[in-house]
Amino acid sequence: MMATLAYASMAEARPHASLPDMTTILREQHVESASVALIRNGRIVSTGAWGMAGPHRPATVATPYNLASLTKPLTAEIILRLVSAGRLSLDEPMDRYWSDPDLARDPRRAKLTVRMALSHRTGLPNWRDAKGLAFDHDPGTTTGYSGEGYQYAARYAERRTGQSFEALAKRWLFAPAHMRASGYVSAQGATAPLAMPHDEEGKPLPVAPVTRFNAADLAHATARDYARFLIEVRNDRGMAAFVASERSRSHADLTPGVCAGAKATTCPPWTGFGLGWQLLGFPGGTTMLHTGKDAGAFTFAAINRADGDGIVILTNSDNGWRVIIPILERTGSDPRLIAFLCGQMT
């Protein structure tokens, strides 16, 4: 039924400037907790948290969550700000400064660039297996979601600048964006214990402290902090004009796969990977979108570059994906975005 939702006019009123209580939604979908930040016209207008972040610990707006793959847009932003400042390059071979030892005997490593890494076109797998890292495809020839590509770009940034990636993150993103509850490692920036992950049955999962940065996963933030980040992205803060333009265009066309068959009725005219984001090319404005999924966590973030409306939803449950559409509907989010997401679930 959800997949039959029709597009609504971009001018349709979205009256929800404050967040309604989400307790019933969480209980019905067996999700332990959620933290939400609502953005309207480029401003945070409301934040809220519901449910339990851990035993005897209610979730609050100050509770940080595992971002899962929402880490990738953070990493992309840091690297693109360094490109804007002339410290890095989108298109020079990363091999000049960093080469993964597993690829030492593969000459294709010399083709890898930041542009390929941030648009998932390195030809590398999502994660290496027990045998090590190896190419699945020639770089630049096909699209394949790759956390390894983001790790590669972050290592390049470290070698090229001579600074740790955590230091670069603080200098180029977390400090200027006032993201005080955010970080890549467990001790960095955390103002409260992280929300504890839970499986589909509601059982808590073990939590291992993150002691080494991962450029593609496991960073943490509050919903408010991530909303601050979304606003900076939408406003192109710290971006040279040419970098902002490159980030906002498709580098990898996803339309044939994402919008095949019946899904075409709820798709925008085009969708693809930009640099750090999936882009939905709606008439009148592109929406930047990303999701994240780890064991015991599901996360979601989106913002429309034209009108500045967006939302961040962080959960600590394997069932977290179930509350995304209900929350979007209850907050008056873009009906076209809701229709697209519904169509992807058919």
C-alpha positions as CSV (number, residue, x, y, z in Angstrom):
1,M,0.0,0.0,0.0
2,M,2.8,2.4,0.9
3,A,4.3,2.1,-2.6
4,T,1.2,3.6,-4.1
5,L,1.9,7.0,-2.5
6,A,1.9,9.7,-5.2
7,Y,4.3,12.7,-5.4
8,A,2.9,15.9,-3.8
9,S,3.7,19.4,-4.7
10,M,6.9,20.8,-3.3
11,A,4.9,23.7,-2.1
12,E,2.6,21.5,0.0
13,A,2.4,22.7,3.6
14,R,4.5,20.9,6.2
15,P,3.1,22.3,9.4
16,H,5.0,20.2,11.9
17,A,7.5,22.6,13.4
18,S,7.7,20.5,16.6
19,L,8.1,16.8,17.1
20,P,5.1,14.7,18.2
21,D,5.5,11.9,20.8
22,M,7.0,8.8,19.1
23,T,6.5,6.4,22.0
24,T,3.7,4.5,20.4
25,I,5.6,4.0,17.1
26,L,8.6,2.7,18.9
27,R,6.6,0.2,21.0
28,E,4.6,-1.0,17.9
29,Q,7.8,-1.6,15.9
30,H,9.8,-3.0,18.8
31,V,12.5,-0.3,18.7
32,E,14.3,0.5,22.0
33,S,14.8,4.2,21.3
34,A,15.1,6.9,18.7
35,S,16.5,10.4,18.7
36,V,15.3,12.9,16.0
37,A,16.2,16.3,14.9
38,L,13.9,18.2,12.6
39,I,15.2,20.9,10.2
40,R,13.1,23.5,8.4
41,N,14.4,26.2,6.1
42,G,17.9,25.5,7.1
43,R,17.4,25.7,10.8
44,I,16.9,23.1,13.6
45,V,13.4,23.6,14.8
46,S,12.9,20.7,17.1
47,T,14.8,17.8,18.7
48,G,13.4,14.8,20.7
49,A,14.3,11.4,22.1
50,W,12.1,8.5,23.2
51,G,12.6,5.1,24.7
52,M,15.5,3.6,26.5
53,A,19.2,4.1,25.6
54,G,20.2,1.3,28.0
55,P,19.0,-0.5,31.2
56,H,17.4,2.1,33.4
57,R,18.7,4.8,31.1
58,P,16.1,6.8,29.1
59,A,17.3,8.3,25.8
60,T,17.7,12.0,25.8
61,V,18.6,14.6,23.2
62,A,22.1,14.5,24.7
63,T,22.5,10.7,24.0
64,P,25.0,9.9,21.3
65,Y,24.3,7.0,18.9
66,N,26.4,4.8,16.7
67,L,26.0,6.5,13.3
68,A,26.9,3.3,11.3
69,S,27.3,4.3,7.7
70,L,26.2,7.9,8.4
71,T,29.9,8.1,9.2
72,K,30.7,8.2,5.5
73,P,29.2,11.7,4.8
74,L,31.3,13.0,7.8
75,T,34.4,11.6,6.2
76,A,33.6,12.9,2.8
77,E,33.0,16.4,4.2
78,I,36.3,16.5,6.0
79,I,38.1,15.4,2.8
80,L,36.2,17.8,0.6
81,R,37.0,20.8,2.9
82,L,40.7,19.8,2.6
83,V,40.3,19.7,-1.2
84,S,38.7,23.2,-1.0
85,A,41.6,24.5,1.0
86,G,44.1,23.1,-1.6
87,R,45.4,20.5,0.9
88,L,44.2,17.5,-1.1
89,S,43.1,16.8,-4.7
90,L,40.0,15.1,-6.0
91,D,41.9,13.5,-9.0
92,E,45.5,13.0,-8.2
93,P,46.4,9.3,-7.7
94,M,46.3,8.5,-4.0
95,D,49.1,6.0,-4.6
96,R,51.6,8.9,-4.5
97,Y,51.0,9.1,-0.8
98,W,49.2,6.0,0.4
99,S,49.0,2.5,-0.9
100,D,47.4,-0.4,1.0
101,P,50.0,-3.1,1.5
102,D,47.5,-5.7,0.2
103,L,47.5,-4.0,-3.2
104,A,51.3,-3.7,-3.5
105,R,51.5,-6.1,-6.4
106,D,48.4,-4.8,-8.3
107,P,49.2,-1.9,-10.6
108,R,45.6,-0.8,-10.7
109,R,46.1,0.8,-7.3
110,A,47.8,3.7,-9.1
111,K,44.4,4.7,-10.6
112,L,42.6,5.3,-7.3
113,T,41.5,8.8,-6.6
114,V,39.4,10.6,-3.9
115,R,36.7,11.2,-6.5
116,M,36.4,7.4,-7.0
117,A,36.5,6.7,-3.3
118,L,33.7,9.1,-2.3
119,S,31.4,8.0,-5.2
120,H,31.9,4.3,-4.6
121,R,33.8,3.7,-7.8
122,T,37.1,2.3,-6.6
123,G,36.4,-1.3,-7.6
124,L,37.1,-2.3,-4.0
125,P,34.7,-4.5,-2.0
126,N,32.7,-3.1,1.0
127,W,35.2,-4.8,3.4
128,R,38.2,-7.0,2.9
129,D,37.9,-10.7,3.7
130,A,40.3,-12.9,5.6
131,K,42.6,-13.1,2.5
132,G,43.1,-9.3,2.6
133,L,42.1,-6.5,0.2
134,A,41.7,-7.1,-3.5
135,F,39.9,-5.4,-6.4
136,D,36.5,-6.7,-7.4
137,H,36.6,-4.5,-10.6
138,D,38.9,-2.1,-12.3
139,P,38.8,1.3,-10.7
140,G,36.4,3.8,-12.2
141,T,34.5,1.2,-14.3
142,T,31.6,0.3,-12.1
143,T,29.7,1.3,-9.0
144,G,30.1,-0.8,-5.8
145,Y,29.4,0.4,-2.3
146,S,32.7,0.3,-0.5
147,G,33.7,1.2,3.1
148,E,37.2,0.2,2.1
149,G,37.2,3.1,-0.4
150,Y,36.5,5.6,2.4
151,Q,39.2,4.1,4.5
152,Y,41.6,4.4,1.6
153,A,40.7,8.1,1.1
154,A,41.2,8.8,4.9
155,R,44.6,7.2,4.9
156,Y,45.5,9.3,1.9
157,A,44.4,12.4,3.8
158,E,46.6,11.4,6.7
159,R,49.7,10.8,4.6
160,R,49.1,13.8,2.4
161,T,48.7,16.3,5.3
162,G,50.9,14.6,7.9
163,Q,48.1,14.7,10.5
164,S,45.9,12.0,12.1
165,F,42.4,11.7,10.7
166,E,40.9,12.4,14.1
167,A,42.9,15.7,14.3
168,L,41.7,16.6,10.8
169,A,38.1,15.8,11.8
170,K,38.2,18.1,14.8
171,R,40.0,20.9,12.9
172,W,37.9,20.9,9.7
173,L,34.5,19.7,10.9
174,F,33.7,19.0,14.5
175,A,35.0,22.3,15.9
176,P,33.7,24.7,13.3
177,A,30.3,23.0,13.3
178,H,30.1,22.9,17.1
179,M,29.6,19.1,17.1
180,R,30.7,18.7,20.7
181,A,29.1,15.3,21.2
182,S,30.6,13.7,18.0
183,G,33.7,11.7,17.3
184,Y,35.2,8.7,15.5
185,V,36.6,7.0,18.7
186,S,34.7,6.3,21.9
187,A,36.6,8.8,24.0
188,Q,36.5,11.7,21.5
189,G,33.7,14.2,22.1
190,A,31.3,11.9,24.0
191,T,29.3,13.8,26.6
192,A,27.2,10.8,27.7
193,P,27.2,7.0,27.3
194,L,26.3,5.9,23.8
195,A,22.9,4.3,23.2
196,M,23.2,0.5,23.7
197,P,22.5,-1.6,20.5
198,H,19.6,-4.1,20.6
199,D,18.7,-7.0,18.3
200,E,15.4,-7.7,16.7
201,E,14.1,-9.4,19.9
202,G,15.1,-6.4,22.0
203,K,18.1,-8.1,23.6
204,P,21.1,-5.8,24.3
205,L,24.2,-6.5,22.3
206,P,27.8,-6.3,23.5
207,V,29.5,-3.0,22.9
208,A,33.2,-2.8,22.3
209,P,34.8,0.6,22.7
210,V,36.0,2.1,19.4
211,T,39.7,2.8,19.9
212,R,40.7,3.4,16.2
213,F,38.9,5.6,13.7
214,N,36.9,4.0,10.9
215,A,36.2,6.4,8.1
216,A,33.1,4.5,7.0
217,D,31.5,3.2,10.2
218,L,31.1,3.5,14.0
219,A,31.4,7.2,14.5
220,H,29.0,8.6,17.0
221,A,26.9,11.8,17.4
222,T,23.7,13.1,18.8
223,A,20.8,13.9,16.4
224,R,21.3,17.6,17.0
225,D,25.0,17.4,16.2
226,Y,24.3,15.6,13.0
227,A,21.6,18.1,12.1
228,R,24.1,20.9,12.5
229,F,26.3,18.9,10.1
230,L,23.5,18.6,7.6
231,I,22.9,22.3,7.6
232,E,26.6,23.0,7.0
233,V,26.5,20.6,4.1
234,R,23.4,22.2,2.6
235,N,25.0,25.7,3.0
236,D,28.3,24.5,1.5
237,R,30.2,25.9,4.4
238,G,33.9,25.5,4.0
239,M,33.5,24.5,0.3
240,A,35.1,26.1,-2.7
241,A,32.4,26.6,-5.4
242,F,33.8,23.9,-7.7
243,V,33.9,21.3,-4.9
244,A,30.3,22.1,-3.9
245,S,29.3,21.7,-7.5
246,E,31.1,18.4,-7.8
247,R,29.6,17.1,-4.6
248,S,26.1,17.9,-5.7
249,R,26.1,16.1,-9.1
250,S,25.8,12.4,-9.8
251,H,29.1,10.6,-10.3
252,A,27.5,7.2,-10.4
253,D,24.1,6.7,-12.0
254,L,21.9,4.5,-9.7
255,T,18.6,5.0,-11.6
256,P,18.6,1.8,-13.6
257,G,19.0,-0.4,-10.5
258,V,17.2,1.6,-7.9
259,C,14.3,2.5,-10.1
260,A,13.7,-0.7,-12.0
261,G,10.2,-2.1,-12.7
262,A,7.4,-1.0,-10.4
263,K,9.8,1.2,-8.4
264,A,10.0,3.6,-11.2
265,T,6.6,5.1,-10.2
266,T,7.9,6.4,-6.9
267,C,11.4,7.4,-8.1
268,P,12.6,10.9,-8.9
269,P,13.8,11.6,-12.5
270,W,17.3,10.6,-11.5
271,T,19.3,9.2,-8.5
272,G,23.0,8.6,-8.1
273,F,26.0,8.8,-5.8
274,G,27.5,12.3,-5.4
275,L,30.6,12.7,-3.3
276,G,29.6,11.3,0.1
277,W,25.8,11.1,-0.5
278,Q,23.1,9.4,-2.5
279,L,21.3,12.2,-4.5
280,L,17.6,12.2,-5.3
281,G,17.0,14.5,-8.3
282,F,13.5,15.8,-7.5
283,P,12.1,18.6,-9.7
284,G,13.0,21.9,-8.0
285,G,15.6,20.6,-5.7
286,T,18.0,17.7,-5.0
287,T,17.7,15.8,-1.8
288,M,20.9,14.5,-0.2
289,L,20.3,11.1,1.6
290,H,22.2,8.5,3.6
291,T,21.3,5.6,5.8
292,G,23.3,3.4,8.2
293,K,22.9,-0.1,9.5
294,D,25.1,-2.0,12.0
295,A,24.2,-4.7,14.4
296,G,21.8,-3.1,16.8
297,A,21.5,0.2,15.0
298,F,19.8,1.9,12.1
299,T,20.2,5.6,11.2
300,F,18.8,8.0,8.6
301,A,19.5,11.5,7.4
302,A,18.3,13.6,4.5
303,I,18.1,17.3,3.5
304,N,16.7,19.1,0.5
305,R,19.3,21.5,-0.9
306,A,16.7,23.9,-2.3
307,D,14.4,24.5,0.7
308,G,16.7,23.4,3.5
309,D,14.1,21.0,5.0
310,G,15.7,17.9,6.5
311,I,15.7,15.3,9.3
312,V,18.0,13.1,11.3
313,I,16.7,9.8,12.8
314,L,19.0,7.7,15.0
315,T,18.0,4.4,16.6
316,N,19.6,1.7,18.7
317,S,17.8,-1.3,17.3
318,D,18.0,-3.8,14.4
319,N,14.3,-2.9,13.9
320,G,15.1,0.8,13.5
321,W,14.4,0.8,9.8
322,R,10.8,0.1,10.6
323,V,10.2,3.5,12.2
324,I,11.8,5.7,9.5
325,I,8.7,6.1,7.3
326,P,6.3,6.5,10.2
327,I,8.5,9.2,11.7
328,L,8.8,10.9,8.3
329,E,5.0,10.9,7.9
330,R,4.4,12.2,11.4
331,T,6.9,15.1,11.0
332,G,5.4,16.3,7.7
333,S,8.5,15.4,5.7
334,D,8.6,15.6,1.9
335,P,6.0,13.3,0.5
336,R,8.2,12.6,-2.5
337,L,10.9,11.3,-0.2
338,I,8.4,9.1,1.6
339,A,7.1,7.7,-1.6
340,F,10.6,6.9,-2.8
341,L,11.5,5.1,0.4
342,C,8.2,3.2,0.3
343,G,8.8,2.1,-3.2
344,Q,12.3,0.8,-2.3
345,M,10.7,-1.5,0.2
346,T,8.4,-3.3,-2.3
